[in-house]
Amino acid sequence: MPNLFWVNCLQKRYISVRDESVVGVVTKKSGDYYKVDIGSSDQAMLYYLSFEGATKKYRPDVNVGDIIYGRLVVSSPDMEPEIVCINSNGRKGDLGVLPPGGFLFSVSLNLVRKILNPDCVILLENLGRVFPHECAIGMNGNIWIKSEDITTTIAIANSILKAEIMSVPEIKQFSSQLLKSS
């Protein structure tokens, strides 16, 4: 998408955009679909057929309270957002119901863009070298982390939250200090 711009601010209200990856919590199970809170003005719809291998006979095991990592396929001001847990090739990939026992927290949309920026992704790479963990980052400001123990999980979350007030050179310096301290 050429000519795509955004203003960096500490905004927490998410406005859904098609093809973005999001992390949300299942809030309602109703017939053929689930309602997922993704932090936007409307809850997103997730149809049970939006999973790899799902059929009318074999439904996915999704319950209220489960955390979903999905991709937005419908995003319109006039309609509810719709998410799917398959990529454009029809495969699961990294999408789907996240394993239980993780930690979900919200950050500003600016921080998500910052840590996923190619200049700052070194922070996530070095956190992965120091602390073995799983991580799902949604463009809606929700981050899910799971590691071997809660102390490590909180340390990872705090390291990500510190990046909010750091510049790009400070993030690079902080991430190199992480490697030296391990």
N, C-alpha and C positions, 0 to 999 in steps of 0.2 A: 504494500500500500504506500505509494509515494505521497508526499505532502501530508504526513500524519504527524500531528504535534499534540503535546499536552502541557499543561501548566503544573509545575511541581508545587504541591501544597500538602498539608497534613490532613487531607480529606479522608474520612472513614466510610462515607456512604458510597456504596458501589453502584455504578450504573452499568448494567450488563452490556457486553459487546460480544458479537458473534465470534465463535472459534477461540475464545479465551478459555483457559483451564481454570476451574474453580474448585474450592473445597467447601463443602456444606454439610449440614446436619439434617438427617431425615426427621421431619416433624409429624408427618401424617402418612398413613398407609390406607389407600382407598381404592378398592377394585383393581383397575388396570394400571394405576399409577401411584407414585409416591410424591409427596410435597417435600421439597428440600429448601432449607433456609440458607441462602447464599449471601445474605447481607444487603440485598437490593430492596427496592420498595415492594416488590411482589416476590412471593416464594416461587421457586422454579419447579417445574413438573419434570418427573423422571418416570417414563413408562417402563414397565417390567420387561418389555421386548428390547429395551435400549442397552442390553448387556450381551456380551458375546455368548452364543450358544443358547440363549433364552428362547423358549417356545411357550405356547399356551399350556403344554403339559409340564414342562420343566421350568418353573419360575425361579429366579434368583432368590437367595436367602437374604432379604433386606428387612431390617426391623427399625422401628422408631428409635432414634438415638444413635443409629449407625452414622459414621462419617464417610462421606462419598467424595471421591476425586473424579470429576467429570469435565466434559467439554460442552460449552454452550452451542446449540445449533439453531435456536430461535431466540432472537433478541429484538424486540420491537416495542415502542412505547405503547402500542395498542393491544399487545398480547402478553400473556405470562411467559417468562423465559422458560426454555426447555433445555434440559441437559441430557447427554448420553454418556455412557461409560464404554464407548468403543471409539477408536480413532477413525480417520477417514478411509482406512483400508478395511474396516469392519472387524478389526482385531481389538482385543482388550488392551494390550500394551501395559502402561502403568496405571490405567484408569480402573475405577471400580470401588468396591467397598474396602476401606482401609482396615487393617487388622486392629483388633481391640487392644487397649492398653497404651495407646499413644496419648500425646498431649496436644490439644488444639488451642491456639490463641490467635487473637486478632491484632493486626498492626495497620498502620496507615498505608494507603495505596501507594504513596510516594516511596515508602521503604521497600515494598515489594518490587517496584520498578527499579529501585536502586540496587538491590542485592541480585537481581536477575540481569542487570546491565553487564555486558561483557567485561567492562573495566573493573567491576566489583565482584564478579562471580568467584574470584580467588578466595573470598571469605568462606563461601560454601564449600569449595574444594578443600581448603585447609581444615575446616571443621570436620569434614569427612575423614581426613587423614588422622586427626587427633582423636576424635570420638567416633567410633563406628555407630552409625545410626541410619534410620530411614527418614525421609523428609518429603512432604508434599506441599508445594507452595502454590496457592491459588491467586490469580490476579485480582480476586475480590478482597484481598487483605487477610485471608485465613491461612494460617500455617499449621501443619500437623507434623509432629516429630515423635519418633519412637526410638528409644535406645535401650541398652541393657538394664539401666536402673534410673530411678527418678532424679538422682543428683546430676547425672550426666545430661539428662533431658533438660533440666532447668539451666544448666551451664550453657548448653547450646542455644536455648531460647534467649537467655540474657545476652549472649554474644551477638545474636541477630538483632535484638532490640537496641544494643549499643550503637549499631551502625546507623540508626536514625539521625543522630546528631553529628556524625562524622563526615568529613569530606572524602573524596575518592583516595587521595594520598594517605589520609589517616586510616582508612579501611585497609589499604594494602600494608601499612606498617603494623596495624593491629593483627592482621592475619599472619604476617611473618613472625610476630611475637608469639602467637599461638603455637606455631611449629617449633620455635626454639624452646618454649617452656615444656614441651612434651618429651 
